Amino acid sequence: MAVRHPVRPAWPDLVSNETTGHDIAAACAAFGVSFDDADLLDRALTHPSASGPAGGHPESNQRLEFLGDRVLGLIVAARLHRTFPTEQEGELARRFAALVDAATLAKVARGVGLGGFLRLGQGEAVVGRDNPANLADACEALIGALYLDGGLTKAEGFVLREWGPLIAGQESPPRDPKTTLQEWTQARGLGLPGYDVVERSGPAHAPTFAVSVTVEGAAPETASGPTKRAAERAAAAVLLARLTGTDSDDR
């Protein structure tokens, strides 16, 4: 593994201004990757709360997150296209949406121990290492960094290793709980479910939304998520499970 120049520490409990080769090797070993340009890995693990003059690091992982989102989407879409040759666009789209959403990204991030290597600002460090939004963003940033470091082949190696079992485990296209709940209510003449944000908490860069879902003739349910859509899906899944007496097939 080549490292072109030293970088600032992206890993917890480090107080020096330089990152050692051991630190870089530990992160790469945990993620099962290698980097020629260690700055890319450092940046991928830098949360916005640790960037800028206050955080002491010039750039956060947000630009890499933007890139990684697109790289992940291309790789997953291509693999789905090859794996399920008889499925139509709608079925592939349902599989795709479940595989690239924030919950799946956070799950992958936890699986490789990414949270323990995040560079976080002082306030965020208390609870930020297991924050699903932080994990999802950093996972996308890591994919973006791998792409810049070694092209699509390098990014694909990580993505297919981590997402391959998830793709194989989808016995059928997942159904979005919001869609399923809407179909359930309309079949019974109950109209459309209603969704309302009842609370928004947390910092601006990592908010948590609490959303309530209501259906005519039923008590509402409330659930939380890192985005309004995620919270709506979670609330729909809980209400649907209660109304039908079964578990939602949402992951």
C-alpha positions as CSV (number, residue, x, y, z in Angstrom):
1,M,0.0,0.0,0.0
2,A,1.6,3.2,-1.1
3,V,1.1,6.5,0.8
4,R,2.2,9.6,-1.0
5,H,2.4,11.9,1.9
6,P,1.3,12.2,5.5
7,V,-2.2,13.3,6.3
8,R,-4.0,14.6,9.4
9,P,-5.6,11.9,11.6
10,A,-9.0,10.7,10.7
11,W,-9.1,8.2,13.5
12,P,-10.4,8.5,17.1
13,D,-8.2,9.2,20.1
14,L,-5.3,10.5,18.1
15,V,-3.9,13.8,19.3
16,S,-0.9,14.3,17.1
17,N,-1.0,16.4,13.9
18,E,0.3,13.6,11.7
19,T,-1.3,10.3,10.8
20,T,1.1,7.3,11.0
21,G,1.3,4.5,8.6
22,H,-0.1,2.2,11.3
23,D,-3.2,4.3,11.5
24,I,-3.8,4.2,7.8
25,A,-3.1,0.5,7.7
26,A,-5.6,-0.1,10.5
27,A,-8.4,1.7,8.7
28,C,-7.7,0.0,5.4
29,A,-7.5,-3.4,7.0
30,A,-10.9,-2.8,8.7
31,F,-12.5,-1.7,5.4
32,G,-10.7,-4.3,3.3
33,V,-9.3,-1.7,1.0
34,S,-6.1,0.0,0.0
35,F,-5.3,3.6,-1.0
36,D,-2.5,5.1,-3.0
37,D,-3.5,8.6,-1.9
38,A,-4.1,8.6,1.9
39,D,-5.6,12.1,1.7
40,L,-8.7,10.7,0.0
41,L,-9.3,8.2,2.9
42,D,-8.7,11.0,5.4
43,R,-11.2,13.2,3.7
44,A,-13.8,10.5,3.3
45,L,-13.8,10.0,7.1
46,T,-14.0,13.7,7.9
47,H,-17.5,14.7,9.1
48,P,-18.6,18.3,8.4
49,S,-18.4,19.0,12.2
50,A,-14.6,18.4,12.0
51,S,-13.9,20.6,8.9
52,G,-13.3,24.3,8.5
53,P,-11.4,26.6,10.8
54,A,-13.1,25.3,14.0
55,G,-12.6,21.6,13.1
56,G,-9.0,22.0,11.9
57,H,-9.5,20.2,8.6
58,P,-10.0,22.1,5.4
59,E,-12.6,19.8,3.7
60,S,-15.3,17.4,4.8
61,N,-16.5,14.3,3.1
62,Q,-19.6,15.9,1.5
63,R,-18.2,16.2,-2.0
64,L,-17.0,12.6,-1.9
65,E,-20.4,11.6,-0.6
66,F,-22.0,13.2,-3.6
67,L,-19.7,11.3,-5.9
68,G,-19.9,8.0,-4.1
69,D,-23.7,8.0,-4.2
70,R,-23.5,8.0,-8.0
71,V,-20.8,5.4,-8.2
72,L,-22.7,3.1,-5.8
73,G,-25.8,3.5,-7.9
74,L,-24.1,2.6,-11.1
75,I,-22.5,-0.5,-9.7
76,V,-25.6,-1.8,-8.0
77,A,-27.8,-1.1,-11.0
78,A,-25.4,-2.9,-13.3
79,R,-25.3,-5.9,-10.9
80,L,-29.1,-6.0,-10.6
81,H,-29.4,-5.9,-14.4
82,R,-27.1,-8.9,-14.7
83,T,-28.5,-10.9,-11.8
84,F,-32.2,-10.6,-12.6
85,P,-32.4,-10.8,-16.4
86,T,-36.2,-11.5,-16.5
87,E,-37.4,-8.7,-14.2
88,Q,-39.0,-5.5,-15.4
89,E,-37.9,-2.0,-14.6
90,G,-40.3,-1.6,-11.7
91,E,-39.1,-4.7,-10.0
92,L,-35.5,-3.8,-10.5
93,A,-36.2,-0.2,-9.2
94,R,-37.7,-1.6,-6.0
95,R,-34.6,-3.8,-5.4
96,F,-32.3,-0.8,-6.2
97,A,-34.1,1.6,-3.8
98,A,-33.8,-0.8,-0.9
99,L,-30.1,-1.5,-1.6
100,V,-28.9,2.1,-1.8
101,D,-31.0,3.7,0.9
102,A,-29.5,5.2,4.0
103,A,-30.4,2.2,6.2
104,T,-28.5,-0.2,4.0
105,L,-25.5,2.2,3.8
106,A,-25.5,2.5,7.6
107,K,-25.7,-1.3,7.9
108,V,-22.7,-1.8,5.6
109,A,-20.8,0.9,7.4
110,R,-21.4,-0.8,10.8
111,G,-20.3,-4.1,9.3
112,V,-16.8,-2.7,8.4
113,G,-16.5,-0.7,11.6
114,L,-16.5,2.6,9.8
115,G,-17.9,4.6,12.7
116,G,-14.9,4.0,14.9
117,F,-12.7,5.7,12.3
118,L,-14.7,8.9,11.8
119,R,-13.2,12.2,12.4
120,L,-15.8,14.2,14.3
121,G,-16.1,17.6,15.9
122,Q,-16.2,17.7,19.7
123,G,-19.9,18.1,20.0
124,E,-20.7,15.4,17.4
125,A,-18.2,12.8,18.9
126,V,-20.5,12.0,21.8
127,V,-23.2,10.2,19.8
128,G,-22.1,10.7,16.2
129,R,-20.1,7.4,15.6
130,D,-23.3,5.4,15.4
131,N,-25.6,8.0,13.9
132,P,-27.1,6.3,10.8
133,A,-26.9,9.5,8.8
134,N,-23.2,10.0,9.6
135,L,-22.5,6.3,8.8
136,A,-24.4,6.4,5.5
137,D,-22.7,9.6,4.3
138,A,-19.3,8.3,5.2
139,C,-19.9,5.0,3.5
140,E,-20.8,6.9,0.3
141,A,-17.7,9.1,0.7
142,L,-15.5,6.0,1.1
143,I,-16.9,4.7,-2.2
144,G,-16.2,8.0,-3.9
145,A,-12.7,8.1,-2.5
146,L,-12.0,4.6,-3.8
147,Y,-13.3,5.6,-7.2
148,L,-10.9,8.6,-7.3
149,D,-8.0,6.5,-6.1
150,G,-8.3,3.6,-8.5
151,G,-11.3,4.1,-10.8
152,L,-14.5,2.1,-11.1
153,T,-12.7,-1.3,-10.7
154,K,-11.4,-0.4,-7.2
155,A,-14.8,1.0,-6.1
156,E,-16.6,-2.0,-7.6
157,G,-14.4,-4.4,-5.6
158,F,-15.6,-2.9,-2.3
159,V,-19.2,-2.5,-3.3
160,L,-19.7,-6.0,-4.7
161,R,-18.0,-7.6,-1.7
162,E,-20.3,-5.7,0.7
163,W,-23.5,-5.5,-1.4
164,G,-23.2,-8.9,-3.2
165,P,-24.7,-10.9,-0.3
166,L,-27.5,-8.3,0.1
167,I,-28.4,-8.6,-3.5
168,A,-28.4,-12.4,-3.3
169,G,-30.5,-12.3,-0.2
170,Q,-33.4,-10.5,-1.9
171,E,-35.6,-13.4,-2.7
172,S,-38.2,-11.0,-4.3
173,P,-38.3,-7.3,-4.9
174,P,-38.9,-5.5,-1.6
175,R,-42.1,-3.6,-1.3
176,D,-41.9,-0.1,0.1
177,P,-44.1,0.0,3.2
178,K,-45.6,3.4,2.2
179,T,-46.8,1.8,-1.1
180,T,-48.1,-1.3,0.7
181,L,-50.0,0.8,3.3
182,Q,-51.5,2.9,0.6
183,E,-52.7,-0.2,-1.4
184,W,-54.1,-1.6,1.9
185,T,-56.1,1.5,2.7
186,Q,-57.4,2.1,-0.8
187,A,-58.6,-1.5,-1.1
188,R,-60.7,-0.8,1.9
189,G,-62.0,2.6,0.8
190,L,-60.1,4.4,3.5
191,G,-58.4,7.0,1.3
192,L,-54.7,7.9,1.4
193,P,-52.6,7.7,4.6
194,G,-51.5,11.1,6.0
195,Y,-48.0,11.9,7.1
196,D,-46.9,14.8,9.3
197,V,-43.5,15.7,10.7
198,V,-44.1,16.0,14.5
199,E,-40.5,16.8,15.5
200,R,-37.1,17.6,14.0
201,S,-34.1,17.4,16.3
202,G,-30.4,17.2,16.1
203,P,-27.9,19.5,14.3
204,A,-28.5,20.8,10.8
205,H,-26.0,18.5,9.2
206,A,-27.4,15.3,10.8
207,P,-31.1,15.9,11.7
208,T,-33.6,13.3,13.0
209,F,-37.2,13.5,11.9
210,A,-40.2,12.1,13.8
211,V,-43.1,11.5,11.5
212,S,-46.7,10.4,12.4
213,V,-48.9,8.4,10.0
214,T,-52.6,8.4,10.2
215,V,-55.2,6.2,8.5
216,E,-59.0,6.7,8.8
217,G,-60.4,4.7,11.7
218,A,-57.0,3.8,13.2
219,A,-54.8,5.2,15.9
220,P,-51.7,6.9,14.4
221,E,-48.1,5.6,14.7
222,T,-44.9,7.6,14.9
223,A,-41.4,6.7,13.9
224,S,-38.1,8.4,13.4
225,G,-35.4,8.5,10.8
226,P,-32.5,10.5,9.4
227,T,-34.7,11.9,6.6
228,K,-38.4,12.6,6.3
229,R,-38.7,9.8,3.8
230,A,-37.0,7.3,6.0
231,A,-39.2,8.3,9.0
232,E,-42.3,8.0,6.8
233,R,-41.3,4.5,5.7
234,A,-40.6,3.5,9.3
235,A,-43.9,4.8,10.5
236,A,-45.8,3.1,7.6
237,A,-44.1,-0.2,8.4
238,V,-45.1,0.0,12.1
239,L,-48.7,0.9,11.3
240,L,-49.0,-1.6,8.5
241,A,-47.8,-4.4,10.9
242,R,-50.3,-3.4,13.5
243,L,-53.2,-3.2,11.0
244,T,-52.5,-6.5,9.3
245,G,-51.1,-8.4,12.3
246,T,-47.9,-9.2,10.4
247,D,-44.4,-7.9,10.1
248,S,-43.8,-5.6,7.1
249,D,-41.5,-7.0,4.5
250,D,-39.5,-3.8,4.6
251,R,-36.0,-4.6,5.9
